Amino acid sequence: MKDVKDVNVKALKSACKSLNEINLTDNIRHVGVKGEIILNNFIQAIEKIVEEMSVEDQERIPEDVIDFYNDLIGDEVEEEPISEEQVEAVEEIAEETVEEIKEGPEDEGAGEVVKEEPITEPKPKAKKPKKASTSIRVGRTSYADFDAYKKSLLEEGPITPTNYLDLVLLDGATLQEVVDLFSAFCEDNKFTHGGYKRASQVLEHIEARKNNAGFLYEVKGDVYKFVGATVGVKG
């Protein structure tokens, strides 16, 4: 992601103005406010829309906002993994090519009188059962599976403030413990974040993760633990 000193502040304010017009998040103040604060609030607003709102709401994001955000994060977004369906399609083409080579050219024996055979309908080939996709999507980034996302959180650390909530919940915590840890995380990293100051807001995050990213949680008493994810679900 670009450093704040490399961000075009005029373009940033224009993107904030466009985002404010669709009323999906709290209004982002961009007049008389430092560029760093505007940028943090803009990123948080986009994360909230992408990670917690419906596809219909996401499609309302103006083009200039999308272009600015994509330019801002640069190459941070991972490429989509190759799906099982794509691999199987390539394998099927390769198998058909090998069979054609084995059969030889069609014009062998040219000049011979060939008895015409009645035309019969070719038998349909039995298709291999498709394997369910095992990839999961968190915000704008795809991971091979839950273990890959977990490894990324533990080894590389959270990319966004909301990723930090997932990291905390891997070990299990009460909603209030998450609030306290998140507050300390924002203070240590000099993040300005208006959310997750109450246990109810953390619970809303958990429900959004369940619905949009297929996350699975184990609940024992008042302790919530992030334990897995369903497959093929986009957030």
C-alpha positions in Angstrom: 0.0 0.0 0.0 1.2 3.5 -0.8 2.7 5.6 2.0 0.6 8.6 2.9 3.3 11.0 1.6 2.9 9.4 -1.9 -0.9 9.7 -2.0 -2.5 12.4 -4.1 -4.5 14.3 -1.5 -6.7 16.0 -4.0 -7.7 12.6 -5.6 -8.2 11.2 -2.0 -10.6 14.0 -1.1 -12.5 13.5 -4.4 -12.8 9.8 -3.7 -14.1 10.5 -0.2 -16.7 12.9 -1.6 -17.9 10.3 -4.1 -18.1 7.7 -1.3 -20.0 10.0 1.0 -22.7 10.5 -1.7 -23.8 6.9 -1.7 -24.4 6.9 2.1 -23.0 3.4 2.8 -20.8 4.4 5.7 -20.3 7.3 8.1 -19.5 10.5 6.4 -15.8 10.9 5.9 -14.6 14.4 6.8 -12.1 15.7 4.3 -12.0 19.4 4.8 -9.6 20.8 7.4 -8.4 17.3 8.3 -4.9 15.9 8.0 -4.2 13.7 5.0 -3.2 10.7 7.1 -6.5 10.8 9.0 -8.5 11.1 5.8 -6.6 8.2 4.3 -7.2 5.9 7.4 -10.9 6.8 7.5 -11.2 6.1 3.7 -9.5 2.7 4.0 -11.7 1.7 6.9 -14.9 2.7 5.0 -13.9 0.6 2.0 -13.0 -2.4 4.2 -16.4 -2.1 6.0 -18.2 -2.2 2.7 -16.2 -5.0 1.1 -16.1 -7.2 4.2 -19.4 -6.6 5.9 -21.9 -5.5 3.3 -23.9 -7.2 0.6 -22.8 -7.6 -3.1 -25.5 -5.2 -4.1 -24.1 -2.5 -1.8 -20.6 -3.2 -3.0 -21.7 -2.7 -6.6 -22.8 0.8 -5.7 -19.2 1.9 -5.0 -18.4 4.6 -7.7 -15.8 3.8 -10.3 -13.5 6.7 -9.3 -13.5 5.3 -5.7 -12.6 1.8 -7.0 -9.9 3.1 -9.2 -8.4 5.2 -6.4 -8.4 2.3 -4.0 -6.9 -0.1 -6.4 -4.1 2.4 -7.2 -3.6 2.9 -3.4 -3.2 -0.8 -2.5 -1.1 -1.5 -5.6 0.1 -5.2 -5.9 -1.2 -6.1 -2.4 -4.1 -8.0 -3.9 -3.2 -11.6 -4.5 -4.0 -13.3 -7.8 -6.9 -15.7 -7.8 -5.7 -19.3 -7.5 -6.2 -21.6 -10.4 -9.4 -23.5 -9.9 -9.9 -27.3 -10.0 -12.2 -26.8 -13.0 -9.5 -25.0 -15.0 -7.0 -27.7 -14.2 -9.4 -30.4 -15.3 -10.2 -28.6 -18.6 -6.5 -28.5 -19.5 -6.1 -32.2 -18.6 -9.1 -33.1 -20.7 -7.7 -31.2 -23.7 -4.3 -32.9 -23.2 -5.9 -36.4 -23.1 -7.8 -35.8 -26.3 -4.7 -34.6 -28.1 -2.8 -37.8 -27.0 -5.6 -40.0 -28.3 -5.6 -38.2 -31.7 -1.8 -38.7 -32.0 -2.2 -42.5 -31.2 -4.9 -42.9 -33.8 -2.6 -41.4 -36.5 -3.6 -39.2 -39.4 -7.0 -39.6 -40.8 -5.9 -40.0 -44.4 -3.9 -43.2 -43.9 -4.8 -45.8 -46.5 -5.9 -43.2 -49.0 -6.9 -44.7 -52.4 -8.3 -47.9 -50.9 -12.0 -48.6 -51.3 -13.5 -48.2 -47.9 -16.8 -49.7 -47.0 -19.0 -47.0 -45.6 -20.2 -47.7 -42.1 -23.5 -46.4 -40.9 -23.2 -43.2 -39.0 -23.8 -43.7 -35.3 -24.2 -41.1 -32.6 -21.1 -40.8 -30.5 -21.5 -42.0 -26.9 -21.3 -39.1 -24.4 -18.1 -39.2 -22.4 -18.4 -39.8 -18.7 -17.4 -36.6 -16.9 -15.3 -36.6 -13.8 -17.2 -35.3 -10.8 -16.2 -31.7 -10.1 -14.3 -31.1 -6.9 -15.7 -28.3 -4.7 -13.5 -25.2 -4.6 -11.5 -25.0 -1.4 -10.5 -21.4 -1.6 -11.9 -18.7 0.6 -12.0 -15.0 0.1 -11.4 -12.4 2.8 -12.2 -8.9 1.7 -10.3 -8.5 -1.6 -7.8 -11.3 -1.0 -8.2 -15.1 -1.8 -6.5 -17.8 0.2 -6.2 -21.5 -0.7 -8.1 -22.6 2.4 -8.6 -21.7 6.1 -5.1 -23.0 7.0 -3.5 -20.7 4.4 -5.3 -17.7 5.9 -4.4 -18.7 9.4 -0.7 -19.1 8.4 -0.8 -15.7 6.8 -2.2 -14.1 10.0 0.3 -15.8 12.3 3.4 -15.4 10.2 2.8 -12.1 8.3 0.5 -10.4 10.7 -2.9 -8.7 9.9 -3.1 -6.5 6.8 -6.1 -4.5 8.0 -7.6 -3.7 11.4 -10.4 -6.2 10.8 -7.8 -8.9 10.0 -6.5 -8.3 13.5 -9.9 -9.3 15.0 -9.6 -12.6 13.2 -6.1 -13.1 14.6 -7.3 -12.4 18.2 -10.2 -14.9 17.8 -7.9 -17.7 16.6 -6.9 -18.2 20.2 -10.4 -17.6 21.5 -11.5 -14.5 23.5 -14.5 -12.9 25.0 -16.1 -10.0 23.1 -14.9 -7.5 25.7 -11.3 -8.9 25.5 -11.4 -8.4 21.7 -12.5 -4.8 22.3 -9.6 -4.1 24.7 -7.0 -5.8 22.5 -8.3 -4.0 19.4 -8.1 -0.6 21.2 -4.5 -1.3 22.2 -3.6 -2.5 18.7 -4.9 0.7 17.1 -3.1 2.8 19.6 0.2 1.0 19.1 0.0 1.2 15.3 -1.4 4.8 15.3 -4.7 3.7 13.6 -7.7 6.0 13.8 -10.6 3.6 13.9 -14.2 4.4 14.9 -15.4 0.8 15.2 -15.3 -2.2 17.7 -15.5 0.0 20.8 -18.3 -2.2 22.2 -18.9 -5.9 22.5 -22.0 -5.6 20.2 -19.8 -4.2 17.4 -17.4 -7.2 17.6 -20.4 -9.6 17.5 -21.6 -7.8 14.4 -18.2 -8.4 12.8 -18.4 -12.1 13.7 -21.9 -12.4 12.1 -20.7 -10.5 9.0 -17.7 -12.9 8.7 -20.1 -15.9 8.9 -22.4 -14.5 6.2 -19.9 -13.0 3.8 -16.7 -15.1 4.2 -18.2 -18.4 5.5 -16.2 -18.2 8.8 -16.9 -20.8 11.4 -16.7 -20.0 15.2 -16.8 -22.2 18.3 -18.6 -20.7 21.2 -18.1 -21.9 24.7 -19.8 -19.8 27.4 -18.8 -16.2 26.5 -15.6 -17.2 24.6 -15.6 -17.1 20.8 -13.0 -18.9 18.8 -12.3 -18.7 15.0 -11.9 -22.4 14.0 -12.4 -22.7 10.2 -14.3 -21.6 7.1 -16.7 -23.1 4.6 -15.4 -23.3 1.1 -16.2 -21.4 -2.1 -17.8 -18.5 -0.2 -16.8 -14.9 -1.1 -16.8 -12.0 1.3 
